[in-house]
Amino acid sequence: MTKTIKQNATYVSDFGIRIYAPKHGKKYWRISYTDQEGKLKDTTATSEKQALDKSSLIENILRNDVGNLPHKNVSELIEQYVISKTKVHAGGRAEWGKKHASSQKIIFRNQILPAIGQRECLRLTNKDLKKIIEGCHTVDLSEHVSSALSALIRWGCANGWLLQNSEMLLNGLKKIGKRKVKKAGETNLIVSASEIPSHKDVHEVAKQAASVSGIWWYELMFNLAAYSGLRFGEICDLDIQDIDLKNRKISVDFQCLSVEGKKSRELPKWDTQRETVFPVVTPSGYKLLENLKKRIKELKSMEETPTLQDGTKRKLLFPNQIGGWLCPSSFGNRVRRPAQELAGWKKKSDGDFLWTFHSLRHVFCTYYAFDLKKDIRDVSIAAGHSSYLTTIQMYVGNVDGALERLNS
C-alpha cells in the first residue's frame, strides 16, 4: 500500500480502501473498497496482517486497472493466451502455426495445467514454476516447458493477468535440470558428427524401405530427402509440377502438415518458399535423376488423378495407398522404423533411434557444404534455414582447427 493512516482503529489507503477492526467481540476484519466499475465491494480477513495484505493486493489491482483478471486461475489465463496466439489476423495467418499450437497445447495439458491450473494468478510464485521444470524427466522436455512458461508469463504480465514482476517469476528456470556440456565456440544448435548418418547408412536404409514395403519408390524417397534437404512434410506434398528434371531443381512451395491426425496443405516452415537441388547420382551410386524420371513417367501414365484429404486432386510422388498424403505415424510404423532396424541404424540408450527421417537433412547440408565444398550461404538457402548463420552454427562452429590456427 502506498500510504495508510490509522483512524480509530481503521486504515484508509490512497485508493479509498478501508479496513475496519473487529467490533463487539467479532473476530473478522472488514475490508471495503470501490472497484473499477464504481461498485462497492466487501471482503474479510481473520487478522490485522491478513487484512493489510489483502488490501495491498486489491490496491495493486485497482492501480493497474485490470479488473478481476489477477483473481482468475491459471487455466483461464492459458485459455486466453492460446486464443490470442491462434487468432487469425488480417494477413490471414495466426501468430502460431498449427503444428506449434498443437505442441504448446500438449505442454500445457501434460506439464503445466496439472501443476498450477487451479492456482490464482495473483498467487503464482517462482517456486511453483520451478517445481514444474524439476518434474521434467529429460533435458529436452525441460527446455521446451521452460520456453513455454516464459512466453506465457510474459504475456500474462503484459496483459494484466499477472501483477508480479515477470523476471522474478522466471528467475532461475533455465538453470534447472541437467546441463548440456558444450565446447567453447559452439552453440546449442550444433549438430555433432554422431547425429549424421553416413552415405552408406542412407543407401542401406533406403534399400530396406523398399524391401519392407514392397514399393520401389520408397528407396527413391529416402535418397531424395537425403540429397535435396526436403523435410518430411515437404517431400510428402511433392507433385509432378514441383520437379524440374532438366535443371535438377525442386520447388518447395508447400508442405503437408499433420496435426492431431488432421492433414492440410500449408506454407513451409517459417512461411519460406524456396528451391533446392539434387545430384544425378548419390555418393553411394544410387541413380537419383534416372529413378525420379521413372517415377514421374509412372504418374503421368495414370489415367485417374487421386483425391487428397482436403478434396483437391493431384498426383503426389510419394502418396499413401489411395493416393493421398502420407501419415507420419503410419509411415513410421510400416516403413521407416522397420527399415532403420534392418539397416542397423544407431540407437540411443533409451532404445529410440539416434537418427530419424529429419537426420537426412543433415546429410544434405554436410554433403554440399563439406564434400562438394559449396558456399555455406547457398546451402542455407536450399535448406530453407532462416539465416546462413544458422547453418554455420549447426554444422561448422568454431571448434575444429581452432588451436592449429592459433599456432600457425
C-alpha positions as CSV (number, residue, x, y, z in Angstrom):
1,M,0.0,0.0,0.0
2,T,1.3,3.4,-0.8
3,K,0.1,5.3,2.2
4,T,-2.1,4.4,5.2
5,I,-3.3,6.4,8.2
6,K,-4.7,4.9,11.3
7,Q,-8.1,6.5,12.2
8,N,-10.0,5.0,15.2
9,A,-8.5,1.5,14.5
10,T,-9.4,1.8,10.8
11,Y,-6.9,2.0,7.9
12,V,-7.6,4.1,4.8
13,S,-5.4,3.9,1.7
14,D,-4.9,6.4,-1.1
15,F,-7.3,4.3,-3.2
16,G,-10.1,4.6,-0.7
17,I,-9.7,1.0,0.7
18,R,-11.0,1.0,4.2
19,I,-10.1,-1.6,6.8
20,Y,-12.3,-1.9,9.9
21,A,-11.2,-3.7,13.1
22,P,-13.5,-6.3,14.6
23,K,-16.2,-4.9,16.9
24,H,-18.4,-6.3,19.6
25,G,-16.4,-9.5,20.1
26,K,-16.3,-10.4,16.4
27,K,-13.0,-11.9,15.1
28,Y,-13.2,-10.7,11.4
29,W,-11.6,-7.6,10.0
30,R,-13.7,-6.0,7.2
31,I,-12.2,-4.5,4.0
32,S,-14.3,-2.1,2.0
33,Y,-13.5,-0.6,-1.4
34,T,-15.0,0.6,-4.7
35,D,-14.0,-1.4,-7.9
36,Q,-13.3,0.0,-11.4
37,E,-17.0,-0.1,-12.3
38,G,-17.9,2.0,-9.2
39,K,-19.4,-0.9,-7.3
40,L,-18.9,-1.1,-3.6
41,K,-17.1,-4.4,-2.6
42,D,-16.6,-6.0,0.8
43,T,-14.3,-8.8,2.0
44,T,-13.0,-10.0,5.3
45,A,-9.8,-11.2,7.0
46,T,-9.1,-13.1,10.1
47,S,-6.2,-10.9,11.4
48,E,-4.8,-7.4,11.0
49,K,-1.9,-8.7,9.0
50,Q,-4.1,-10.6,6.6
51,A,-6.3,-7.6,6.2
52,L,-3.4,-5.4,5.3
53,D,-2.0,-8.0,2.9
54,K,-5.4,-8.3,1.2
55,S,-5.9,-4.6,0.9
56,S,-2.4,-4.4,-0.7
57,L,-3.5,-6.9,-3.4
58,I,-6.7,-5.1,-4.0
59,E,-4.8,-1.8,-4.4
60,N,-2.4,-3.4,-6.9
61,I,-5.4,-4.4,-9.0
62,L,-7.0,-1.0,-8.8
63,R,-3.7,0.7,-9.6
64,N,-3.2,-1.4,-12.7
65,D,-6.9,-1.1,-13.8
66,V,-7.1,-4.8,-14.7
67,G,-10.4,-5.7,-13.2
68,N,-10.7,-9.2,-11.9
69,L,-8.1,-10.9,-14.1
70,P,-5.5,-11.4,-11.4
71,H,-8.1,-13.3,-9.3
72,K,-8.8,-15.8,-12.1
73,N,-6.9,-19.1,-12.2
74,V,-4.0,-20.0,-14.4
75,S,-6.2,-22.4,-16.5
76,E,-8.2,-19.3,-17.6
77,L,-5.1,-17.4,-18.3
78,I,-3.8,-20.2,-20.6
79,E,-7.1,-20.4,-22.4
80,Q,-7.0,-16.7,-23.3
81,Y,-3.3,-16.9,-24.1
82,V,-3.8,-19.8,-26.6
83,I,-6.8,-17.9,-28.2
84,S,-4.7,-14.8,-28.7
85,K,-1.8,-16.7,-30.3
86,T,-4.0,-18.8,-32.6
87,K,-6.3,-16.0,-33.7
88,V,-6.1,-15.4,-37.5
89,H,-5.2,-11.8,-38.2
90,A,-5.8,-9.5,-41.2
91,G,-2.9,-11.0,-43.1
92,G,-4.6,-14.4,-43.0
93,R,-2.1,-16.1,-40.6
94,A,-2.1,-16.7,-36.9
95,E,0.9,-15.9,-34.8
96,W,1.3,-19.6,-34.1
97,G,1.3,-22.2,-36.9
98,K,-0.9,-25.3,-36.4
99,K,2.0,-27.6,-35.5
100,H,3.4,-25.2,-32.9
101,A,0.0,-24.6,-31.5
102,S,-0.5,-28.3,-31.1
103,S,2.9,-28.8,-29.3
104,Q,2.2,-25.9,-27.0
105,K,-1.2,-27.3,-26.0
106,I,0.3,-30.7,-25.2
107,I,2.8,-29.0,-22.9
108,F,0.1,-27.0,-21.2
109,R,-2.1,-30.1,-20.8
110,N,0.6,-32.5,-19.6
111,Q,3.0,-30.4,-17.6
112,I,1.6,-27.0,-16.7
113,L,-2.2,-27.4,-16.0
114,P,-1.9,-30.3,-13.6
115,A,0.6,-28.4,-11.5
116,I,-0.8,-24.8,-11.4
117,G,-4.0,-24.8,-13.4
118,Q,-6.2,-24.0,-10.3
119,R,-3.7,-21.6,-8.8
120,E,-5.0,-18.0,-8.6
121,C,-2.9,-15.9,-11.0
122,L,-2.2,-13.3,-8.3
123,R,-0.7,-16.0,-6.1
124,L,1.6,-17.7,-8.6
125,T,5.2,-17.9,-7.4
126,N,8.6,-18.6,-8.8
127,K,8.7,-21.7,-6.6
128,D,5.5,-23.0,-8.4
129,L,7.2,-22.7,-11.8
130,K,10.5,-24.3,-10.6
131,K,8.6,-27.4,-9.4
132,I,7.2,-27.8,-13.0
133,I,10.7,-27.7,-14.5
134,E,12.1,-30.1,-11.9
135,G,9.3,-32.6,-12.8
136,C,10.5,-32.8,-16.4
137,H,12.3,-36.2,-16.9
138,T,14.5,-35.1,-19.8
139,V,16.7,-32.1,-20.7
140,D,14.8,-31.5,-23.9
141,L,11.4,-31.6,-22.2
142,S,12.6,-29.1,-19.5
143,E,13.8,-26.8,-22.2
144,H,10.5,-26.9,-24.1
145,V,8.5,-26.4,-20.9
146,S,10.7,-23.6,-19.7
147,S,10.3,-21.8,-23.1
148,A,6.5,-22.3,-23.0
149,L,6.3,-21.0,-19.4
150,S,8.5,-17.9,-20.2
151,A,6.3,-16.9,-23.1
152,L,3.1,-17.5,-21.1
153,I,4.3,-15.5,-18.0
154,R,5.5,-12.5,-20.1
155,W,2.2,-12.4,-22.0
156,G,0.3,-12.7,-18.7
157,C,2.2,-9.8,-17.2
158,A,1.8,-7.6,-20.3
159,N,-2.0,-8.2,-20.4
160,G,-2.9,-7.7,-16.7
161,W,-3.4,-11.3,-15.6
162,L,-0.2,-11.3,-13.5
163,L,0.8,-8.3,-11.4
164,Q,4.1,-9.9,-10.3
165,N,7.4,-9.0,-11.8
166,S,8.0,-11.4,-14.7
167,E,11.8,-11.6,-14.2
168,M,11.3,-12.6,-10.6
169,L,8.7,-15.2,-11.5
170,L,11.0,-16.7,-14.2
171,N,14.2,-16.4,-12.2
172,G,16.4,-19.5,-12.4
173,L,14.1,-21.6,-14.6
174,K,16.6,-22.3,-17.3
175,K,19.2,-23.4,-14.9
176,I,17.2,-26.3,-13.5
177,G,17.9,-29.9,-14.5
178,K,20.9,-31.4,-16.2
179,R,23.1,-29.1,-18.1
180,K,24.3,-30.0,-21.6
181,V,28.0,-29.9,-21.8
182,K,29.2,-27.7,-24.7
183,K,32.6,-26.9,-26.2
184,A,33.8,-23.4,-26.3
185,G,32.9,-21.8,-29.7
186,E,29.8,-24.0,-30.1
187,T,26.1,-23.0,-29.8
188,N,23.1,-25.1,-28.7
189,L,22.3,-25.6,-32.4
190,I,25.4,-27.6,-33.1
191,V,24.8,-31.0,-34.8
192,S,27.6,-33.4,-33.9
193,A,29.0,-35.9,-36.4
194,S,27.4,-38.8,-34.5
195,E,23.9,-37.3,-35.3
196,I,24.5,-37.5,-39.1
197,P,24.1,-40.8,-41.0
198,S,26.9,-41.7,-43.4
199,H,26.2,-42.1,-47.2
200,K,26.4,-45.8,-46.6
201,D,23.8,-45.6,-43.9
202,V,21.5,-43.6,-46.2
203,H,21.9,-46.1,-49.0
204,E,21.2,-49.1,-46.8
205,V,18.0,-47.7,-45.1
206,A,16.7,-46.6,-48.5
207,K,17.1,-50.1,-49.9
208,Q,15.4,-51.6,-46.8
209,A,12.5,-49.1,-47.0
210,A,11.7,-50.5,-50.5
211,S,12.2,-54.1,-49.3
212,V,9.9,-54.0,-46.2
213,S,7.1,-52.1,-48.0
214,G,7.3,-53.8,-51.4
215,I,7.1,-50.3,-53.0
216,W,10.2,-49.5,-55.1
217,W,9.9,-45.7,-54.9
218,Y,10.4,-45.6,-51.1
219,E,14.1,-46.1,-51.9
220,L,13.8,-43.0,-54.1
221,M,12.1,-41.1,-51.4
222,F,14.8,-41.7,-48.8
223,N,17.6,-40.8,-51.2
224,L,15.8,-37.7,-52.5
225,A,15.3,-36.5,-48.9
226,A,19.0,-37.1,-48.1
227,Y,20.3,-35.2,-51.1
228,S,17.8,-32.4,-51.6
229,G,17.2,-31.4,-47.9
230,L,13.5,-31.8,-48.0
231,R,11.6,-32.1,-44.7
232,F,9.2,-34.9,-44.3
233,G,6.1,-32.7,-44.8
234,E,7.7,-31.1,-47.9
235,I,8.5,-34.4,-49.6
236,C,5.1,-35.7,-48.9
237,D,3.5,-32.8,-50.8
238,L,5.6,-33.1,-53.9
239,D,3.8,-33.5,-57.2
240,I,4.9,-33.5,-60.8
241,Q,4.8,-29.8,-61.2
242,D,7.4,-29.3,-58.4
243,I,10.2,-31.1,-60.2
244,D,12.4,-29.6,-62.9
245,L,14.3,-32.6,-64.2
246,K,16.3,-30.7,-66.8
247,N,17.9,-28.4,-64.3
248,R,17.7,-30.8,-61.3
249,K,15.7,-28.4,-59.2
250,I,12.7,-28.8,-56.8
251,S,10.3,-26.0,-55.9
252,V,9.3,-26.2,-52.3
253,D,6.2,-24.1,-52.1
254,F,4.1,-26.1,-49.6
255,Q,4.2,-28.9,-47.1
256,C,1.7,-31.4,-45.8
257,L,1.1,-30.5,-42.1
258,S,-0.3,-33.3,-39.9
259,V,-1.7,-32.0,-36.6
260,E,-3.5,-34.4,-34.3
261,G,-4.4,-36.6,-37.2
262,K,-5.7,-33.8,-39.4
263,K,-3.8,-33.0,-42.6
264,S,-3.7,-29.8,-44.5
265,R,-1.6,-28.1,-47.1
266,E,0.4,-25.2,-45.6
267,L,3.4,-23.0,-46.4
268,P,6.8,-24.5,-45.5
269,K,8.4,-23.8,-42.1
270,W,9.0,-20.1,-41.4
271,D,6.5,-19.4,-44.3
272,T,9.6,-19.6,-46.6
273,Q,9.2,-20.9,-50.1
274,R,12.4,-21.9,-51.8
275,E,14.1,-24.0,-54.5
276,T,16.6,-26.8,-53.8
277,V,18.7,-29.2,-56.0
278,F,19.6,-32.9,-56.2
279,P,22.6,-34.7,-57.8
280,V,22.4,-37.1,-60.8
281,V,23.8,-39.9,-58.7
282,T,24.3,-40.1,-54.9
283,P,27.7,-40.7,-53.4
284,S,26.8,-44.3,-52.9
285,G,25.8,-44.8,-56.5
286,Y,22.0,-44.6,-56.5
287,K,20.8,-43.2,-59.8
288,L,18.6,-40.4,-58.4
289,L,17.8,-38.5,-61.6
290,E,17.1,-41.7,-63.5
291,N,14.7,-43.1,-60.9
292,L,13.0,-39.7,-60.5
293,K,12.3,-39.7,-64.2
294,K,10.9,-43.2,-63.9
295,R,8.6,-42.2,-61.0
296,I,7.3,-39.2,-62.9
297,K,6.7,-41.3,-66.0
298,E,4.6,-43.6,-63.9
299,L,2.5,-40.8,-62.5
300,K,1.9,-39.3,-66.0
301,S,0.6,-42.6,-67.2
302,M,-2.0,-42.8,-64.5
303,E,-5.5,-42.2,-66.1
304,E,-7.2,-41.0,-62.9
305,T,-5.8,-38.3,-60.6
306,P,-6.2,-39.3,-56.9
307,T,-8.2,-37.1,-54.4
308,L,-6.3,-35.8,-51.4
309,Q,-7.6,-35.4,-47.9
310,D,-8.5,-31.8,-48.5
311,G,-10.6,-32.6,-51.5
312,T,-8.1,-31.5,-54.2
313,K,-6.9,-33.7,-57.0
314,R,-3.1,-34.1,-57.5
315,K,-0.6,-36.8,-58.4
316,L,1.8,-37.0,-55.5
317,L,5.3,-38.5,-55.9
318,F,5.1,-40.3,-52.6
319,P,1.5,-40.9,-51.6
320,N,-0.3,-43.3,-49.2
321,Q,-2.1,-46.4,-50.5
322,I,-5.0,-44.4,-52.0
323,G,-3.0,-41.5,-53.4
324,G,-3.4,-39.1,-50.6
325,W,-0.9,-37.6,-48.1
326,L,1.2,-40.0,-46.1
327,C,0.5,-40.2,-42.4
328,P,3.8,-39.7,-40.4
329,S,2.9,-42.2,-37.7
330,S,1.7,-44.9,-40.2
331,F,4.7,-44.3,-42.3
332,G,7.0,-44.6,-39.3
333,N,5.4,-47.9,-38.1
334,R,5.1,-49.6,-41.5
335,V,8.2,-48.3,-43.3
336,R,10.7,-46.1,-41.5
337,R,11.3,-48.0,-38.3
338,P,11.5,-51.5,-39.8
339,A,13.9,-50.1,-42.4
340,Q,16.0,-48.5,-39.8
341,E,16.1,-51.7,-37.8
342,L,17.2,-53.8,-40.8
343,A,19.8,-51.2,-41.8
344,G,21.3,-51.2,-38.3
345,W,20.8,-47.5,-37.7
346,K,22.2,-46.3,-34.3
347,K,20.1,-46.3,-31.2
348,K,20.2,-44.2,-28.0
349,S,20.4,-45.7,-24.5
350,D,16.6,-45.5,-24.2
351,G,16.1,-47.7,-27.3
352,D,14.9,-44.9,-29.7
353,F,16.8,-44.4,-32.9
354,L,19.5,-41.7,-32.8
355,W,18.8,-40.9,-36.5
356,T,15.3,-40.1,-37.8
357,F,14.0,-39.1,-41.2
358,H,14.9,-35.5,-40.3
359,S,18.5,-36.6,-40.0
360,L,18.6,-36.9,-43.7
361,R,18.6,-33.1,-43.9
362,H,21.9,-33.1,-42.1
363,V,23.2,-35.4,-44.8
364,F,22.2,-32.9,-47.5
365,C,23.8,-29.9,-45.7
366,T,27.1,-31.6,-44.9
367,Y,27.3,-33.2,-48.3
368,Y,27.0,-29.9,-50.2
369,A,29.0,-27.8,-47.7
370,F,31.9,-30.2,-47.0
371,D,32.0,-33.0,-49.6
372,L,31.3,-30.7,-52.5
373,K,32.6,-27.5,-50.8
374,K,29.7,-25.3,-51.9
375,D,29.2,-21.8,-50.4
376,I,27.5,-22.2,-47.0
377,R,25.2,-19.3,-47.9
378,D,23.9,-21.2,-50.9
379,V,23.4,-24.4,-48.9
380,S,21.5,-22.4,-46.3
381,I,19.1,-21.1,-48.9
382,A,18.5,-24.5,-50.4
383,A,17.9,-26.0,-47.0
384,G,15.4,-23.3,-46.0
385,H,17.2,-22.1,-42.9
386,S,16.2,-18.7,-41.5
387,S,19.7,-17.4,-41.9
388,Y,23.1,-18.7,-43.2
389,L,24.3,-18.1,-39.6
390,T,22.0,-20.9,-38.5
391,T,23.7,-23.3,-41.0
392,I,27.1,-22.2,-39.7
393,Q,26.1,-22.7,-36.1
394,M,24.6,-26.2,-36.8
395,Y,27.4,-27.7,-38.9
396,V,30.6,-25.5,-38.7
397,G,31.0,-24.0,-35.3
398,N,34.4,-22.5,-34.4
399,V,35.9,-25.5,-32.7
400,D,37.7,-27.8,-35.2
401,G,41.1,-26.5,-36.1
402,A,41.0,-23.6,-33.6
403,L,44.2,-24.4,-31.8
404,E,46.0,-25.2,-35.1
405,R,45.0,-21.8,-36.5
406,L,46.3,-20.1,-33.3
407,N,49.6,-21.9,-33.5
408,S,50.2,-21.4,-37.2
